[in-house]
Structure formats: C-alpha cells, structure tokens
Amino acid sequence: MIKIDIPTSDVVIVKQKPLQDVKDHKISSEYGFTDFRKISREKGGLILFYNKNDELLFVGKARKLRQRVTKHFEDNVSPIKKHREEVQKIAVIYVEDPMEREIYETYMINKYKAKYNIEKVFYK
C-alpha cells in the first residue's frame, strides 16, 4: 500500500461580505474573496474549494495559482461555474513539481470525495 502525506495548506482565504468600495476584481466584489491576492501569482500547486460545512467541493491544480483561481470565478467552462455561490473557503497548497501535483490532485479527489470533480474519480 502506498502512503501519501498531503501537505498542509499554505494559504487559506475565506469568503467575507463583499465590500462596497472593492470593485477591483470580480471575485472580490461579486463573490467576497477580498484577500485572494495572498495567493502567489508565480507558484504552482493545488486549489481546494470548500463549502460552509467544510466539505470539499473541488480540487484543481495549476502552474500559476492566482490566475487559475480567478478563472474558476470568471469563465463558463469551470466545473464549479454553477456552484460558485456555494464556495466559502479556498485553500492553496504550493507544489512546484507537475508530477507531484497530479498525484496529489488524484489522491485528494478520491480520498475526500470531492463533490464536483468528474475526472480522475475512482470511488463511484
């Protein structure tokens, strides 16, 4: 049996009430993640979206994390596009190696049964 130790989150941002004067970005003004800029613009890793009950909704990976988080809240092809309002917390784990990102993503999707991941699912 293979044992995989999942790294702890490097950045966690929690949904807050949208500020009236924060209109600089869609995920700040519309979705309430006013401190999403704490996520590195240059680092790669994993993105974990949670609901208010701390249930894992979606696991994703990216070479550039901040841009990918933004895309999940802006584009029409994101797997969470119909569930954006449900997201209450975003956790980021920095993992630079692409192979490690792939392994962690697949493992976490299946171990924690991420609700909106449809690919790489082995538990159904």
VEXDREN-2710 file (C-alpha; in Angstrom, 1 decimal):
% VEXDREN-2710
k/r/px/py/pz
1/MET/0.0/0.0/0.0
2/ILE/1.2/3.5/-0.9
3/LYS/1.1/6.1/1.8
4/ILE/0.7/9.7/0.6
5/ASP/1.1/12.6/3.1
6/ILE/-0.8/15.6/1.9
7/PRO/1.0/18.9/2.6
8/THR/-0.8/21.5/4.7
9/SER/-2.4/24.5/3.1
10/ASP/-0.1/27.4/2.5
11/VAL/-2.8/30.0/2.0
12/VAL/-6.5/29.8/3.1
13/ILE/-8.9/32.6/2.2
14/VAL/-12.5/32.7/3.5
15/LYS/-15.5/34.4/1.9
16/GLN/-16.4/37.7/3.5
17/LYS/-19.2/40.2/2.8
18/PRO/-18.3/42.0/-0.4
19/LEU/-17.0/45.4/0.3
20/GLN/-18.8/48.2/-1.5
21/ASP/-15.6/50.0/-2.4
22/VAL/-13.8/46.9/-3.5
23/LYS/-14.7/46.7/-7.2
24/ASP/-11.2/46.0/-8.5
25/HIS/-11.9/42.4/-9.3
26/LYS/-14.9/40.1/-9.9
27/ILE/-14.0/37.6/-7.2
28/SER/-13.6/40.4/-4.7
29/SER/-16.7/42.4/-5.4
30/GLU/-19.1/39.7/-6.5
31/TYR/-18.0/36.6/-4.6
32/GLY/-16.5/38.1/-1.4
33/PHE/-12.9/36.7/-1.6
34/THR/-11.3/40.1/-0.9
35/ASP/-7.9/38.7/0.0
36/PHE/-7.4/36.4/-2.9
37/ARG/-4.3/38.4/-3.7
38/LYS/-2.5/36.4/-0.9
39/ILE/-2.2/33.6/-3.4
40/SER/1.1/33.6/-5.3
41/ARG/1.0/34.8/-8.9
42/GLU/4.1/32.8/-9.8
43/LYS/3.8/29.5/-7.9
44/GLY/2.1/26.3/-8.9
45/GLY/0.1/23.9/-6.8
46/LEU/-3.3/22.7/-5.8
47/ILE/-6.6/24.6/-5.2
48/LEU/-9.2/23.3/-2.9
49/PHE/-12.7/24.7/-2.8
50/TYR/-14.8/24.1/0.3
51/ASN/-18.5/24.9/1.3
52/LYS/-19.8/26.3/4.6
53/ASN/-19.7/22.8/6.2
54/ASP/-16.0/22.4/5.3
55/GLU/-16.9/19.7/2.7
56/LEU/-14.5/19.5/-0.3
57/LEU/-16.3/20.7/-3.4
58/PHE/-13.5/20.6/-6.0
59/VAL/-9.8/20.0/-6.3
60/GLY/-7.8/21.6/-9.1
61/LYS/-4.1/22.1/-10.0
62/ALA/-2.3/24.9/-11.8
63/ARG/1.1/26.1/-12.8
64/LYS/0.1/29.7/-11.8
65/LEU/-2.4/29.5/-9.0
66/ARG/-3.8/33.0/-8.7
67/GLN/-4.7/33.1/-12.4
68/ARG/-6.4/29.7/-12.2
69/VAL/-8.4/30.7/-9.1
70/THR/-9.6/33.8/-11.0
71/LYS/-10.6/31.7/-14.0
72/HIS/-12.8/29.4/-11.9
73/PHE/-14.8/32.5/-11.0
74/GLU/-14.9/34.1/-14.4
75/ASP/-15.1/31.5/-17.2
76/ASN/-18.0/29.5/-18.4
77/VAL/-16.2/26.1/-18.6
78/SER/-15.2/25.8/-14.9
79/PRO/-16.6/22.7/-13.2
80/ILE/-17.8/24.9/-10.4
81/LYS/-19.5/27.6/-12.5
82/LYS/-23.0/26.6/-11.3
83/HIS/-21.7/26.3/-7.7
84/ARG/-19.6/29.5/-7.2
85/GLU/-22.0/30.8/-4.5
86/GLU/-21.5/27.6/-2.5
87/VAL/-17.8/28.2/-2.2
88/GLN/-17.0/29.6/1.3
89/LYS/-13.3/28.8/1.6
90/ILE/-10.4/28.4/-0.8
91/ALA/-7.2/26.6/0.3
92/VAL/-4.0/26.6/-1.7
93/ILE/-1.1/24.2/-1.4
94/TYR/2.1/25.1/-3.2
95/VAL/3.6/22.2/-5.1
96/GLU/6.0/23.1/-7.8
97/ASP/6.6/19.6/-9.4
98/PRO/4.0/18.9/-12.0
99/MET/4.1/15.1/-11.3
100/GLU/3.5/15.6/-7.6
101/ARG/0.6/18.0/-8.3
102/GLU/-1.0/15.3/-10.5
103/ILE/-0.6/12.6/-7.8
104/TYR/-1.9/14.8/-5.0
105/GLU/-4.9/16.0/-7.1
106/THR/-6.0/12.5/-8.0
107/TYR/-5.4/11.2/-4.5
108/MET/-7.3/14.1/-2.8
109/ILE/-10.3/13.8/-5.2
110/ASN/-10.8/10.2/-4.3
111/LYS/-9.8/10.2/-0.6
112/TYR/-12.0/13.2/0.2
113/LYS/-14.7/12.5/-2.5
114/ALA/-14.6/16.0/-4.0
115/LYS/-18.2/16.7/-4.9
116/TYR/-17.8/18.4/-8.3
117/ASN/-14.7/16.7/-9.7
118/ILE/-15.8/14.4/-12.5
119/GLU/-12.5/13.3/-13.9
120/LYS/-10.0/11.1/-12.1
121/VAL/-12.8/9.7/-9.9
122/PHE/-12.4/6.1/-8.8
123/TYR/-14.9/5.9/-5.9
124/LYS/-18.2/6.0/-7.8
END
